Amino acid sequence: MTSGGLAALVREGVLLALLLAAPLLVAALVAGIATGLLAAFTQINDPAVALVPRVAGVGVAIVVFGPSIANQLETFANRMWPVIAALGASP
């Protein structure tokens, strides 16, 4: 395998990691904005009030998007195992 091909695989892996993390990050962002607005309107500045909805939002996102994330990760891993084996076998 050439260094260009290896760089393309690394780039694809990093892009996949970003795409798989995106739903969880968006859920945390939406929950953070919502709790920030609620805290600003009610003037409650307790850190627990901000943390619990974010954790709940990420938990819901894991339940909803978990199967899709696992499927995409499994597909990528199944394509990478032969490449990793070929790299290990080459002198």
Buried (B, 14 or more C-beta within 10 A) or exposed (E): EEEEEEEEBEEEEEEBEEEBEEBBEBBBEBBBEBBEEEBEEEEEEEEEEBEEBBEEBBEEBEEEBEEEBEEBEEEBEEEEEEEEEEEEEEE
